[in-house]
């Protein structure tokens, strides 16, 4: 069996009634690394149910950084809200390696996409605060606005960063 056939078989087990089999498939797909990214993104795009998207997103999050650029590219092209929601969850699960690419991807006219990207940054949490705070100095008004709104959505920790930034600017 080829690697592509193994990946396809593992993805198909996301529909298995056994949760243990589905979890094993996620772990095995994560072990496939970069080779599994495109098939997993495609599976998320073509899925007709949340379970399939959830397991694909979980596998992508476990693969990590190699999944960031393909996920962002697919989110930019595919306007399906369910796909974008789970893709954002995968990006949030990837964590710190996804922060800068997500912030760069926010410079689009697609308001809904920016919202999903913001949710991914909120899910990442504390590691995203520093990069978002630095964006408050950006000349790009879109990025600056997205950063401020995302920090606001992060709650107390994000708001404190905005307040500190404003206070710092007043004393300069």
C-alpha positions in Angstrom: 0.0 0.0 0.0 1.4 3.5 -0.9 1.6 6.3 1.5 -1.2 8.1 -0.3 -3.4 5.0 0.0 -2.6 4.7 3.7 -3.5 8.4 4.2 -6.8 8.0 2.3 -7.6 4.9 4.4 -6.8 6.6 7.6 -9.0 9.6 6.7 -11.9 7.3 5.9 -11.7 5.8 9.4 -12.9 9.2 10.8 -16.3 7.7 10.1 -15.7 4.6 12.1 -18.0 4.1 15.1 -15.1 3.4 17.4 -13.6 6.5 18.9 -10.3 4.6 19.6 -10.0 3.9 15.9 -10.6 7.5 15.0 -8.0 8.7 17.6 -5.5 6.2 16.3 -6.1 7.5 12.8 -5.4 11.1 14.0 -2.1 10.0 15.6 -1.1 8.0 12.5 -1.9 10.9 10.1 0.1 13.3 12.3 3.0 10.8 12.0 2.7 11.1 8.2 3.5 14.8 8.6 3.6 17.0 5.5 2.4 14.3 3.2 -1.0 14.2 5.0 -1.6 17.9 4.9 -3.2 18.3 1.4 -5.4 15.3 1.8 -6.6 16.4 5.2 -7.4 19.9 4.0 -9.3 18.4 1.1 -11.2 16.1 3.5 -12.2 19.1 5.6 -13.3 21.0 2.5 -15.4 18.1 1.2 -16.8 16.9 4.6 -20.5 16.8 5.0 -20.4 16.5 8.8 -18.7 18.1 11.8 -17.0 14.9 13.0 -15.1 14.5 9.8 -13.9 18.1 10.0 -13.1 17.9 13.6 -10.8 14.9 13.3 -9.1 16.3 10.2 -8.6 19.6 12.0 -7.1 17.7 15.0 -4.7 15.8 12.8 -3.6 19.1 11.0 -3.1 20.7 14.4 -0.9 17.8 15.5 1.1 18.0 12.2 1.8 21.6 13.1 3.7 24.2 11.1 3.7 22.4 7.8 -0.1 22.8 7.8 -0.2 26.6 8.3 0.3 27.9 4.8 -2.0 25.3 3.1 -4.7 26.0 5.6 -4.5 29.7 5.1 -4.5 29.3 1.3 -7.6 27.1 1.5 -9.4 29.4 3.9 -8.7 32.3 1.4 -10.2 30.4 -1.5 -13.0 28.4 0.2 -15.8 30.5 1.6 -17.6 27.6 3.3 -18.2 28.8 6.9 -18.0 25.3 8.4 -14.7 24.6 6.7 -13.3 28.0 7.8 -14.4 27.4 11.4 -12.6 24.1 11.6 -9.6 25.4 9.7 -9.3 28.2 12.2 -9.5 25.7 15.0 -6.7 23.7 13.5 -4.6 26.9 13.2 -5.3 27.8 16.8 -4.3 24.3 17.8 -1.0 24.7 15.9 -0.2 27.6 18.2 2.9 29.9 18.1 4.2 28.8 14.6 0.9 30.0 13.1 0.8 33.5 14.7 2.8 35.6 12.2 1.3 33.9 9.1 -2.2 34.4 10.5 -1.6 38.1 11.2 -0.2 38.5 7.6 -3.3 36.8 6.2 -5.6 39.3 8.0 -4.7 41.9 5.3 -7.5 40.9 3.1 -10.9 42.5 2.2 -12.8 39.3 3.3 -14.3 40.4 6.6 -15.5 36.9 7.5 -12.1 35.4 6.9 -10.5 38.0 9.2 -13.0 37.0 11.9 -12.0 33.4 11.7 -8.4 34.3 11.7 -9.0 36.4 14.8 -10.6 33.4 16.5 -7.6 31.3 15.7 -5.4 33.9 17.4 -7.7 34.1 20.4 -7.4 30.3 20.7 -3.6 30.6 20.6 -3.9 33.1 23.4 -1.0 34.5 25.4 1.7 33.8 22.8 -0.2 36.0 20.2 -0.4 39.0 22.5 3.1 40.4 21.8 2.9 40.1 18.0 -0.7 41.6 18.0 0.5 44.5 20.2 3.3 45.2 17.8 0.7 45.4 15.0 -0.9 48.3 16.8 2.0 50.4 15.4 1.5 49.1 11.8 1.0 51.6 8.9 -1.6 49.1 7.5 -4.9 50.2 9.0 -6.5 46.9 8.3 -3.8 45.0 10.3 -3.9 47.6 13.1 -7.7 47.4 13.4 -7.7 43.6 13.3 -5.0 43.4 16.0 -6.9 45.8 18.3 -10.2 43.9 17.8 -8.5 40.6 18.4 -6.8 41.8 21.6 -10.2 43.1 22.7 -11.7 39.6 22.1 -9.0 38.0 24.1 -10.4 39.5 27.2 -8.5 40.9 30.2 -5.0 39.9 29.1 -5.5 41.3 25.6 -7.1 44.5 26.9 -4.3 45.1 29.3 -1.8 44.9 26.4 -3.8 47.6 24.6 -4.1 49.8 27.6 -0.3 49.5 28.3 0.4 50.4 24.6 -1.8 53.5 24.8 -0.2 54.6 28.1 3.2 54.0 26.6 2.4 56.2 23.6 1.1 59.0 25.8 4.4 59.1 27.7 6.6 59.2 24.5 
